Amino acid sequence: MSHTYVQNVVHIIFSTKNRAPTISASLRPRLWNYIVGICRNQKIFCHAIGGTADHLHLLIQIPADSSLAKSVNAIKANSSRWMTQNGPKFAWQENYAAFSVSHSLLPAVIRYISTQETHHRRMDFSTELLALLKKHDVAHDSNAF
């Protein structure tokens, strides 16, 4: 085979340091746009981005020549630097959650990410993350929530 064919779509979630509500509603659209630009520069296709004051959801398609860790690191490092330059001192939590997404589920995950603010009126971040970990059968420490 002379070509590499990859569709590596991942739903990524990470929170602000100590889950502090440091992403103001007025700054979110600019941050989301900046992150889409980071993705574009890394040749990552961003299907969706959304979140609240204390966390972010991304649905990205990682290119064949990159890795999940490298992609997340680039997004977090560059966006953290941008946030600090455009507001108060800022940092993302060190860890993240990532779930593979099949092509047939893209519309549902895009809809889920685009309605985060509404979703979080009914469910807090910890409950949401725990539910996603269970849904995807990811081993986790329930006491960490």
ABEGO torsion letter per residue (X at the ends): XABBBBBBBBBBBBBBBGGBBABBAAAAAAAAAAAAAAAAAAGBBBABBBEBAABBBBBBBBBAABBAAAAAAAAAAAAAAAAAAABBBBBBBABBBBBBBBAAAAAAAAAAAAAAAAAAAABBAAAAAAAAAAAAGBBBBAAAX
